């Protein structure tokens, strides 16, 4: 049984705990929040007798867990991951794991010296069956002619931003914004399905504090374009499309929530390719991580490294996009 500690008490932590419970392979033991009250309020939903901390150093030194799930604001992921690794804890960290390439390189260097821990960036959609189905179908296309992928969802925190407040997801101080929060899902899709682009540019719509509320990214693959449409200030219901010569892959839902995947032929006839996704979109990743942690095998280490390599490539593309749009964080 994997003993789990958690940093962060938002809705995503609830969803992850529920996914962990469904696997039957995790036991939540320890919760950290900036205040003990918040830590206890969160933990008591799941624990009769839990450990609660508002001091991060004590959390890592005294908490009776072997694996930590990090769901704090983006800008804190790197430093908290380093603390966890140095404390000998396995790490599951929400994407984006790092705010820039410098952090990524430092993290990879640290991990190269600590083969006793596992480190996973929680890009949940990569672990779902429908994601792999799309990857396989892209490889079968007679001729790749680009794609359009969309993830545009009105943020529950945007009303607060409009009222003049400074929620973390819209704050440069916490490495927020549409590209970091939602765009990374689409970059994972592009790099996994199509490989590394030749070039990448981002055209953001910036808000009053310089953060990107929405934007369009263009990734170049030879003469073809992959267009990524992201946003946190409005809702989009556009499906994703991947273009072959006479066939099109139609991604219903959005590229991060692949509810249905169809192959559409030249006559417009649809063939359903996808499976019904799990009700909890974090279940697949929670199960994948648990299996590797429990088996603790050479094969598991190789899988971890493959995910790290993918994460590094995604971060390289993210860096290109941010630089092209002059996006920096405080």
TIZATOR-976405 format. One record per residue (C-alpha): residue number from 0; z, x, y; residue in one letter. Coordinates in pm, 1 decimal, decimal comma. Layout:
<pts>
+------+----------+----------+----------+------+
! resi !        Z !        X !        Y ! resn !
+------+----------+----------+----------+------+
!  NUM !        Z !        X !        Y !    A !
...
+------+----------+----------+----------+------+
</pts>
This chain:
<pts>
+------+----------+----------+----------+------+
! resi !        Z !        X !        Y ! resn !
+------+----------+----------+----------+------+
!    0 !      0,0 !      0,0 !      0,0 !    X !
!    1 !   -101,4 !    137,5 !    340,2 !    X !
!    2 !    186,0 !    131,1 !    589,3 !    X !
!    3 !     42,5 !     35,0 !    926,2 !    X !
!    4 !    157,8 !     97,0 !   1280,3 !    X !
!    5 !    -12,4 !    -70,2 !   1576,3 !    X !
!    6 !    -68,2 !     28,0 !   1938,2 !    X !
!    7 !   -173,0 !   -272,2 !   2144,5 !    X !
!    8 !    -68,8 !   -635,8 !   2118,4 !    X !
!    9 !   -378,1 !   -825,2 !   2234,4 !    X !
!   10 !   -588,0 !  -1077,7 !   2044,3 !    X !
!   11 !   -789,9 !   -806,4 !   1870,9 !    X !
!   12 !   -472,3 !   -669,2 !   1710,4 !    X !
!   13 !   -395,4 !  -1016,6 !   1577,1 !    X !
!   14 !   -745,0 !  -1039,7 !   1430,8 !    X !
!   15 !   -714,0 !   -697,6 !   1269,6 !    X !
!   16 !   -372,7 !   -776,8 !   1118,2 !    X !
!   17 !   -514,2 !  -1098,2 !    972,0 !    X !
!   18 !   -806,6 !   -901,4 !    825,4 !    X !
!   19 !   -565,0 !   -644,7 !    680,2 !    X !
!   20 !   -355,6 !   -920,0 !    523,4 !    X !
!   21 !   -665,5 !  -1064,6 !    358,5 !    X !
!   22 !   -738,7 !   -731,1 !    186,6 !    X !
!   23 !   -389,6 !   -723,4 !     35,9 !    X !
!   24 !   -384,3 !   -346,7 !     90,0 !    X !
!   25 !   -187,6 !   -305,2 !    415,5 !    X !
!   26 !    173,4 !   -358,3 !    518,5 !    X !
!   27 !    249,2 !   -376,3 !    890,7 !    X !
!   28 !    571,8 !   -188,5 !    961,7 !    X !
!   29 !    571,8 !    -69,1 !   1322,4 !    X !
!   30 !    455,0 !   -192,6 !   1664,2 !    X !
!   31 !    424,6 !     -5,5 !   1994,3 !    X !
!   32 !    382,9 !   -167,0 !   2334,4 !    X !
!   33 !    466,8 !    -57,7 !   2686,6 !    X !
!   34 !    763,9 !   -295,3 !   2672,0 !    X !
!   35 !    990,9 !   -363,1 !   2375,0 !    X !
!   36 !    973,7 !   -734,2 !   2447,4 !    X !
!   37 !    596,2 !   -742,2 !   2396,9 !    X !
!   38 !    621,4 !   -529,2 !   2084,0 !    X !
!   39 !    882,4 !   -761,4 !   1934,4 !    X !
!   40 !    696,4 !  -1078,1 !   2033,2 !    X !
!   41 !    387,7 !   -949,2 !   1856,2 !    X !
!   42 !    561,5 !   -809,2 !   1548,9 !    X !
!   43 !    782,4 !  -1109,4 !   1477,6 !    X !
!   44 !    471,3 !  -1316,5 !   1408,1 !    X !
!   45 !    418,5 !  -1101,2 !   1098,2 !    X !
!   46 !    744,0 !   -918,1 !   1024,0 !    X !
!   47 !   1093,6 !  -1026,4 !    928,6 !    X !
!   48 !   1231,2 !   -678,1 !    987,6 !    X !
!   49 !    998,4 !   -453,9 !   1186,9 !    X !
!   50 !   1021,3 !   -134,5 !   1389,5 !    X !
!   51 !    951,5 !   -163,3 !   1762,4 !    X !
!   52 !    892,5 !    109,4 !   2019,1 !    X !
!   53 !    810,6 !    143,3 !   2387,8 !    X !
!   54 !    810,9 !    525,1 !   2368,1 !    X !
!   55 !    490,8 !    664,5 !   2216,3 !    X !
!   56 !    639,5 !    998,2 !   2108,8 !    X !
!   57 !    923,0 !    823,2 !   1924,6 !    X !
!   58 !    671,9 !    578,6 !   1774,6 !    X !
!   59 !    484,7 !    865,7 !   1608,6 !    X !
!   60 !    794,4 !   1071,1 !   1525,0 !    X !
!   61 !   1019,3 !    795,2 !   1389,6 !    X !
!   62 !    791,6 !    511,2 !   1279,0 !    X !
!   63 !    766,5 !    460,4 !    900,9 !    X !
!   64 !    387,1 !    423,1 !    888,3 !    X !
!   65 !    109,1 !    646,6 !    761,4 !    X !
!   66 !   -186,3 !    486,9 !    942,9 !    X !
!   67 !   -213,3 !    371,3 !   1303,9 !    X !
!   68 !   -448,1 !    111,5 !   1448,8 !    X !
!   69 !   -516,9 !    183,1 !   1818,2 !    X !
!   70 !   -625,7 !   -110,9 !   2033,0 !    X !
!   71 !   -513,7 !      2,9 !   2377,8 !    X !
!   72 !   -739,2 !     24,8 !   2688,4 !    X !
!   73 !  -1048,3 !    242,1 !   2633,2 !    X !
!   74 !   -934,3 !    535,5 !   2844,9 !    X !
!   75 !   -619,5 !    579,8 !   2632,4 !    X !
!   76 !   -792,0 !    596,7 !   2292,8 !    X !
!   77 !   -856,4 !    970,4 !   2294,1 !    X !
!   78 !   -508,0 !   1089,0 !   2394,8 !    X !
!   79 !   -336,8 !    847,8 !   2155,7 !    X !
!   80 !   -568,3 !    952,5 !   1871,4 !    X !
!   81 !   -482,9 !   1317,9 !   1933,0 !    X !
!   82 !   -111,1 !   1237,0 !   1924,3 !    X !
!   83 !   -157,2 !   1049,2 !   1598,4 !    X !
!   84 !   -357,5 !   1326,7 !   1430,6 !    X !
!   85 !   -105,6 !   1590,0 !   1538,7 !    X !
!   86 !    168,6 !   1370,5 !   1391,4 !    X !
!   87 !    -16,8 !   1360,8 !   1057,8 !    X !
!   88 !   -117,0 !    994,4 !   1082,8 !    X !
!   89 !   -445,8 !    841,8 !    971,6 !    X !
!   90 !   -626,0 !    679,0 !   1265,5 !    X !
!   91 !   -822,6 !    356,7 !   1301,0 !    X !
!   92 !   -924,0 !    338,3 !   1667,1 !    X !
!   93 !  -1115,6 !     63,7 !   1841,0 !    X !
!   94 !  -1452,1 !    154,9 !   1983,0 !    X !
!   95 !  -1523,2 !    337,5 !   2203,8 !    X !
!   96 !  -1305,3 !    606,2 !   2049,7 !    X !
!   97 !  -1383,9 !    843,5 !   2336,9 !    X !
!   98 !  -1480,2 !    793,2 !   2700,4 !    X !
!   99 !  -1717,1 !   1092,8 !   2711,7 !    X !
!  100 !  -1869,8 !   1378,7 !   2511,5 !    X !
!  101 !  -1599,1 !   1625,1 !   2615,3 !    X !
!  102 !  -1333,3 !   1410,2 !   2449,8 !    X !
!  103 !  -1556,4 !   1359,6 !   2144,7 !    X !
!  104 !  -1608,1 !   1734,3 !   2098,5 !    X !
!  105 !  -1236,3 !   1808,1 !   2136,0 !    X !
!  106 !  -1155,7 !   1537,9 !   1882,4 !    X !
!  107 !  -1409,1 !   1663,6 !   1628,7 !    X !
!  108 !  -1274,2 !   2016,5 !   1670,3 !    X !
!  109 !   -919,7 !   1893,8 !   1604,4 !    X !
!  110 !  -1029,8 !   1695,7 !   1298,5 !    X !
!  111 !  -1205,6 !   2001,8 !   1156,1 !    X !
!  112 !   -862,6 !   2167,3 !   1139,6 !    X !
!  113 !   -678,2 !   1864,8 !    997,1 !    X !
!  114 !   -829,1 !   1772,2 !    662,6 !    X !
!  115 !   -503,2 !   1596,7 !    570,8 !    X !
!  116 !   -576,7 !   1287,2 !    782,3 !    X !
!  117 !   -853,4 !   1028,3 !    804,0 !    X !
!  118 !  -1007,4 !    913,7 !   1131,0 !    X !
!  119 !  -1218,9 !    599,5 !   1172,7 !    X !
!  120 !  -1382,5 !    448,5 !   1479,5 !    X !
!  121 !  -1360,5 !     72,6 !   1428,9 !    X !
!  122 !  -1720,9 !    -33,1 !   1488,8 !    X !
!  123 !  -1668,5 !   -344,8 !   1280,7 !    X !
!  124 !  -2026,9 !   -470,6 !   1252,9 !    X !
!  125 !  -2147,1 !   -148,7 !   1085,7 !    X !
!  126 !  -1941,9 !   -241,0 !    778,0 !    X !
!  127 !  -2078,0 !   -592,6 !    735,0 !    X !
!  128 !  -2333,8 !   -669,6 !    464,3 !    X !
!  129 !  -2581,1 !   -827,2 !    706,6 !    X !
!  130 !  -2588,0 !   -506,2 !    913,0 !    X !
!  131 !  -2699,0 !   -312,0 !    604,7 !    X !
!  132 !  -2955,4 !   -581,5 !    520,0 !    X !
!  133 !  -3117,2 !   -535,6 !    862,4 !    X !
!  134 !  -3124,3 !   -158,0 !    813,2 !    X !
!  135 !  -3300,5 !   -198,3 !    478,6 !    X !
!  136 !  -3551,2 !   -448,1 !    618,9 !    X !
!  137 !  -3635,0 !   -226,9 !    918,2 !    X !
!  138 !  -3730,0 !     48,5 !    673,8 !    X !
!  139 !  -3972,2 !   -193,7 !    503,5 !    X !
!  140 !  -4158,2 !   -295,3 !    821,9 !    X !
!  141 !  -4526,5 !   -203,5 !    812,0 !    X !
!  142 !  -4516,9 !    -73,3 !   1169,6 !    X !
!  143 !  -4221,4 !    -55,8 !   1409,7 !    X !
!  144 !  -4305,9 !   -184,6 !   1757,7 !    X !
!  145 !  -3966,7 !   -193,5 !   1924,9 !    X !
!  146 !  -3682,7 !   -441,2 !   1951,1 !    X !
!  147 !  -3476,9 !   -658,3 !   2184,0 !    X !
!  148 !  -3102,7 !   -679,0 !   2116,4 !    X !
!  149 !  -2854,8 !   -887,3 !   2314,5 !    X !
!  150 !  -2477,2 !   -903,9 !   2344,7 !    X !
!  151 !  -2382,2 !  -1096,6 !   2656,6 !    X !
!  152 !  -2053,9 !  -1286,3 !   2662,0 !    X !
!  153 !  -1844,0 !  -1418,2 !   2950,2 !    X !
!  154 !  -1521,0 !  -1221,6 !   2949,8 !    X !
!  155 !  -1191,8 !  -1407,9 !   2936,7 !    X !
!  156 !  -1075,0 !  -1160,9 !   3204,3 !    X !
!  157 !  -1362,1 !  -1211,6 !   3448,3 !    X !
!  158 !  -1192,5 !  -1502,0 !   3627,2 !    X !
!  159 !   -899,5 !  -1271,1 !   3705,0 !    X !
!  160 !  -1143,4 !  -1011,2 !   3837,9 !    X !
!  161 !  -1305,9 !  -1272,5 !   4062,1 !    X !
!  162 !   -959,6 !  -1357,7 !   4195,8 !    X !
!  163 !   -924,6 !   -997,3 !   4313,5 !    X !
!  164 !   -717,9 !   -866,1 !   4024,0 !    X !
!  165 !   -800,2 !   -551,1 !   3827,4 !    X !
!  166 !   -802,6 !   -628,4 !   3453,0 !    X !
!  167 !   -843,7 !   -326,3 !   3225,2 !    X !
!  168 !  -1183,9 !   -428,5 !   3087,3 !    X !
!  169 !  -1327,3 !   -429,0 !   3442,3 !    X !
!  170 !  -1145,6 !   -118,2 !   3563,4 !    X !
!  171 !  -1295,0 !    232,6 !   3607,1 !    X !
!  172 !   -940,8 !    362,7 !   3556,6 !    X !
!  173 !   -946,7 !    235,5 !   3198,1 !    X !
!  174 !  -1314,6 !    316,0 !   3123,9 !    X !
!  175 !  -1410,3 !    -50,2 !   3122,8 !    X !
!  176 !  -1738,9 !   -228,1 !   3182,0 !    X !
!  177 !  -2013,8 !   -399,9 !   2986,6 !    X !
!  178 !  -2173,9 !    -86,5 !   2843,0 !    X !
!  179 !  -1847,8 !     54,9 !   2707,5 !    X !
!  180 !  -1714,4 !   -274,9 !   2578,2 !    X !
!  181 !  -2024,1 !   -452,7 !   2442,2 !    X !
!  182 !  -2315,9 !   -214,0 !   2480,9 !    X !
!  183 !  -2169,4 !     27,8 !   2229,2 !    X !
!  184 !  -2224,5 !   -234,3 !   1956,5 !    X !
!  185 !  -2595,2 !   -241,5 !   2038,2 !    X !
!  186 !  -2620,1 !    137,8 !   2056,2 !    X !
!  187 !  -2464,5 !    152,3 !   1709,6 !    X !
!  188 !  -2734,2 !    -91,7 !   1593,9 !    X !
!  189 !  -3017,0 !    109,9 !   1748,4 !    X !
!  190 !  -2902,3 !    448,6 !   1618,5 !    X !
!  191 !  -2825,0 !    312,5 !   1270,1 !    X !
!  192 !  -3145,2 !    112,4 !   1231,5 !    X !
!  193 !  -3401,0 !    318,9 !   1424,1 !    X !
!  194 !  -3253,0 !    669,3 !   1455,9 !    X !
!  195 !  -3189,4 !    873,5 !   1769,1 !    X !
!  196 !  -3405,7 !    776,5 !   2068,5 !    X !
!  197 !  -3622,1 !   1023,1 !   2258,2 !    X !
!  198 !  -3472,6 !    904,6 !   2586,8 !    X !
!  199 !  -3227,4 !    642,7 !   2711,5 !    X !
!  200 !  -3175,0 !    481,0 !   3052,3 !    X !
!  201 !  -2937,6 !    211,7 !   3174,0 !    X !
!  202 !  -2994,6 !    -25,9 !   3465,2 !    X !
!  203 !  -2658,0 !   -182,7 !   3548,8 !    X !
!  204 !  -2549,2 !   -464,2 !   3775,6 !    X !
!  205 !  -2238,6 !   -314,3 !   3933,8 !    X !
!  206 !  -1940,6 !   -513,2 !   4057,1 !    X !
!  207 !  -1727,3 !   -456,7 !   4368,8 !    X !
!  208 !  -1537,9 !   -162,0 !   4217,4 !    X !
!  209 !  -1847,0 !     10,9 !   4077,2 !    X !
!  210 !  -1796,2 !   -104,8 !   3718,9 !    X !
!  211 !  -2098,2 !   -248,9 !   3536,1 !    X !
!  212 !  -2060,9 !   -621,5 !   3479,3 !    X !
!  213 !  -2394,6 !   -640,3 !   3300,9 !    X !
!  214 !  -2709,2 !   -437,7 !   3252,6 !    X !
!  215 !  -3023,2 !   -356,4 !   3059,1 !    X !
!  216 !  -3066,6 !    -34,1 !   2861,9 !    X !
!  217 !  -3404,1 !     97,0 !   2748,9 !    X !
!  218 !  -3418,3 !    335,8 !   2454,1 !    X !
!  219 !  -3750,5 !    513,7 !   2397,7 !    X !
!  220 !  -3881,6 !    570,1 !   2045,4 !    X !
!  221 !  -4215,3 !    742,8 !   2087,8 !    X !
!  222 !  -4432,9 !    485,4 !   2261,2 !    X !
!  223 !  -4202,4 !    195,5 !   2170,2 !    X !
!  224 !  -3908,1 !     46,3 !   2361,1 !    X !
!  225 !  -3579,5 !    -86,3 !   2229,6 !    X !
!  226 !  -3424,4 !   -305,7 !   2498,5 !    X !
!  227 !  -3049,1 !   -368,4 !   2498,1 !    X !
!  228 !  -2919,6 !   -654,2 !   2713,4 !    X !
!  229 !  -2543,7 !   -652,9 !   2771,6 !    X !
!  230 !  -2306,8 !   -843,3 !   2996,6 !    X !
!  231 !  -1950,6 !   -963,1 !   3049,7 !    X !
!  232 !  -2012,7 !  -1196,0 !   3345,3 !    X !
!  233 !  -2230,7 !  -1462,2 !   3176,9 !    X !
!  234 !  -2323,7 !  -1596,1 !   2835,0 !    X !
!  235 !  -2652,7 !  -1541,4 !   2654,5 !    X !
!  236 !  -2770,8 !  -1728,0 !   2347,4 !    X !
!  237 !  -3084,3 !  -1521,0 !   2291,7 !    X !
!  238 !  -3131,3 !  -1398,2 !   1934,3 !    X !
!  239 !  -3224,5 !  -1039,2 !   1866,8 !    X !
!  240 !  -3574,8 !   -946,6 !   1753,6 !    X !
!  241 !  -3718,5 !   -640,3 !   1579,2 !    X !
!  242 !  -4096,5 !   -619,1 !   1585,2 !    X !
!  243 !  -4324,8 !   -505,0 !   1304,9 !    X !
!  244 !  -4702,7 !   -549,4 !   1311,7 !    X !
!  245 !  -4727,2 !   -908,6 !   1191,6 !    X !
!  246 !  -4366,6 !   -962,1 !   1089,7 !    X !
!  247 !  -4056,5 !  -1001,0 !   1304,2 !    X !
!  248 !  -3691,7 !   -972,3 !   1208,0 !    X !
!  249 !  -3497,4 !  -1248,0 !   1383,4 !    X !
!  250 !  -3124,9 !  -1184,0 !   1434,3 !    X !
!  251 !  -2935,7 !  -1505,2 !   1505,8 !    X !
!  252 !  -2598,4 !  -1496,8 !   1678,0 !    X !
!  253 !  -2615,1 !  -1157,1 !   1844,2 !    X !
!  254 !  -2666,4 !   -804,3 !   1718,7 !    X !
!  255 !  -2290,4 !   -755,7 !   1682,5 !    X !
!  256 !  -2232,7 !  -1090,2 !   1508,3 !    X !
!  257 !  -2518,1 !  -1129,5 !   1262,2 !    X !
!  258 !  -2471,0 !  -1489,6 !   1152,2 !    X !
!  259 !  -2822,5 !  -1520,3 !   1010,5 !    X !
!  260 !  -3112,5 !  -1280,0 !    961,8 !    X !
!  261 !  -3467,0 !  -1407,3 !    905,4 !    X !
!  262 !  -3797,7 !  -1239,1 !    829,4 !    X !
!  263 !  -4067,5 !  -1429,9 !   1018,4 !    X !
!  264 !  -4428,0 !  -1384,4 !    904,4 !    X !
!  265 !  -4749,4 !  -1407,0 !   1107,3 !    X !
!  266 !  -4766,2 !  -1784,3 !   1052,8 !    X !
!  267 !  -4411,5 !  -1838,6 !   1178,4 !    X !
!  268 !  -4261,8 !  -1906,8 !    836,4 !    X !
!  269 !  -3899,7 !  -1793,0 !    805,0 !    X !
!  270 !  -3733,1 !  -1631,1 !    505,8 !    X !
!  271 !  -3353,1 !  -1615,1 !    512,9 !    X !
!  272 !  -3231,0 !  -1264,7 !    425,3 !    X !
!  273 !  -2863,6 !  -1271,7 !    521,0 !    X !
!  274 !  -2538,1 !  -1358,7 !    351,4 !    X !
!  275 !  -2274,6 !  -1586,9 !    501,8 !    X !
!  276 !  -2045,1 !  -1357,2 !    705,7 !    X !
!  277 !  -1669,9 !  -1357,7 !    656,4 !    X !
!  278 !  -1472,9 !  -1581,8 !    891,6 !    X !
!  279 !  -1285,7 !  -1275,0 !   1016,2 !    X !
!  280 !  -1544,3 !  -1023,1 !   1144,0 !    X !
!  281 !  -1296,4 !   -736,7 !   1094,7 !    X !
!  282 !  -1242,5 !   -797,7 !    723,0 !    X !
!  283 !  -1527,2 !   -574,4 !    602,7 !    X !
!  284 !  -1411,8 !   -270,6 !    800,3 !    X !
!  285 !  -1045,9 !   -323,7 !    707,5 !    X !
!  286 !  -1147,7 !   -329,2 !    341,2 !    X !
!  287 !  -1370,3 !    -20,9 !    372,2 !    X !
!  288 !  -1097,7 !    178,8 !    546,9 !    X !
!  289 !   -833,1 !     70,7 !    295,1 !    X !
!  290 !  -1042,3 !    171,3 !     -5,3 !    X !
!  291 !  -1100,4 !    519,4 !    135,1 !    X !
!  292 !   -735,7 !    566,0 !    231,4 !    X !
!  293 !   -609,4 !    447,1 !   -107,0 !    X !
!  294 !   -856,3 !    650,1 !   -315,1 !    X !
!  295 !   -820,7 !    966,7 !   -102,8 !    X !
!  296 !  -1120,2 !   1124,8 !   -275,9 !    X !
!  297 !  -1395,8 !   1373,7 !   -196,4 !    X !
!  298 !  -1640,7 !   1084,1 !   -187,1 !    X !
!  299 !  -1419,1 !    910,4 !     67,7 !    X !
!  300 !  -1408,7 !   1222,4 !    283,9 !    X !
!  301 !  -1788,8 !   1237,5 !    271,0 !    X !
!  302 !  -1812,1 !    874,8 !    382,9 !    X !
!  303 !  -1566,5 !    941,8 !    665,0 !    X !
!  304 !  -1782,6 !   1235,9 !    776,1 !    X !
!  305 !  -2097,3 !   1022,2 !    770,9 !    X !
!  306 !  -1923,5 !    769,6 !    997,4 !    X !
!  307 !  -1805,4 !   1050,3 !   1225,9 !    X !
!  308 !  -2161,8 !   1183,1 !   1248,3 !    X !
!  309 !  -2288,6 !    836,3 !   1340,4 !    X !
!  310 !  -2012,7 !    796,7 !   1600,1 !    X !
!  311 !  -2106,8 !   1131,8 !   1755,8 !    X !
!  312 !  -2473,1 !   1029,1 !   1781,6 !    X !
!  313 !  -2377,2 !    696,9 !   1939,1 !    X !
!  314 !  -2158,4 !    878,2 !   2191,2 !    X !
!  315 !  -2449,1 !   1108,3 !   2281,2 !    X !
!  316 !  -2667,2 !    806,9 !   2359,9 !    X !
!  317 !  -2384,3 !    640,4 !   2552,2 !    X !
!  318 !  -2348,8 !    955,7 !   2761,1 !    X !
!  319 !  -2721,7 !    950,9 !   2844,4 !    X !
!  320 !  -2698,1 !    586,2 !   2948,6 !    X !
!  321 !  -2392,5 !    641,3 !   3169,9 !    X !
!  322 !  -2541,8 !    948,0 !   3336,6 !    X !
!  323 !  -2869,0 !    767,6 !   3407,2 !    X !
!  324 !  -2676,1 !    493,4 !   3587,9 !    X !
!  325 !  -2426,0 !    724,8 !   3760,5 !    X !
!  326 !  -2134,4 !    556,6 !   3584,5 !    X !
!  327 !  -1809,7 !    752,5 !   3601,2 !    X !
!  328 !  -1446,9 !    663,6 !   3535,4 !    X !
!  329 !  -1135,0 !    745,6 !   3733,9 !    X !
+------+----------+----------+----------+------+
</pts>
